[in-house]
Amino acid sequence: MTPEQYRYSTAIIRQLKKHRDAWPFLQPVDPIALKIPDYPTIVKHPMDLSKVERRLTSKEYAHVNDFIADVRLIFENCYLYNGRESDVSIMAQNVEEVFNNQIRKMPIPQVGVLLYKHHHHQLALLLSCSRSLGTRQSRPKREIHPPARDLPTPTSRRMSRPMDVQLKFCQSVIRELQKKSHIDYSFPFLEPVDWVAMKLPDYPTIIKHPMDISTIRKKLDEGAYASASEFEADVRLMFDNCYRYNPEGTPVNMMGHKLQHVFEKKWA
């Protein structure tokens, strides 16, 4: 996490603590005082706002997704133990709605932005060359299909614990693709293709469903994926778009294959 993300995350927690419905989640659940001896049996990974705040203060979170996962765990534990329709779960939903709204404004790491800008001109030239070569080569166009259905919003469904584990793995996969060690071939995929700035007027005509790493990362952070397969579909859509627009043998096409190899190795 960047210093800006730590500051913003701390501000989020302070805001949540002030919410009128947050009081059940301020401190660890005390099974003895509350006379709920089965709580430790049902809730295997307790979490509360005070613990999240301590972890923020001691800089324990390596990535913002780890912070988000801990906060979501608070609400998931509540739904697991109390049921979705209980009064305390309704309170949890109210607090979670505020949290979901706030994480959408999480600062973007500046390192990734600077690296992307550094390569932006180079990418424009590469894409331009790709299209020039493509007009001289005859090759079939593969049909690109977007994910099968619209994704529900975070408040319309809750992830089960096994699904939560799967999506945490997805987070580790996307972090791998964003590593600086891959920047030489990942930079075309870090942000949405700015076809206006790159003077690629045919891009939106050819690519009907754009996808990039930052968009996938944002959807993960917001809990927009209902399953790991939906995440995988978006990643593969990103690569398919690359191969569709950039003919085989062009620099960006080869970068796509190289980054996809990283993905396949991690995903296996």
Helices and strands as residue ranges (DSSP letters): H 3-18, G 23-25, H 39-42, H 49-57, H 64-82, H 87-103, H 110-136, G 154-156, H 161-177, G 180-182, H 183-186, G 187-189, H 203-206, H 213-221, H 228-245, H 251-267
